[in-house]
Amino acid sequence: MGELVRRGAYVLGFRYARNVVHHEWADALHADLGGGLVLLSPLPARFFEWRWRGELQSTKQRGRAEYEAHLADQPVRFTLEALESLYAKVLDDL
């Protein structure tokens, strides 16, 4: 159950981001051009990854702690994977 609760924190953090930026997702994301990534060989194309911004400007508090703990500065794909896993679990339980 602990894993499910942790994934629920992703939901709260994701909702916080959505509520802060509404439909302007570009305000919540930035492209990381490979900083800190170590590859064994060069790629033929430039590598980048979408990441959540470290801080979202808002006075809203609900979900802020979860955003900062689980989403801020993290790759967006981690959030999407956590949400996919959570919703798959819910569907399996139906």
Beta strands, then each sheet from edge to edge (+ up, - down):
strand 1: 29-32
strand 2: 49-52
sheet 1: 1+ 2-
end
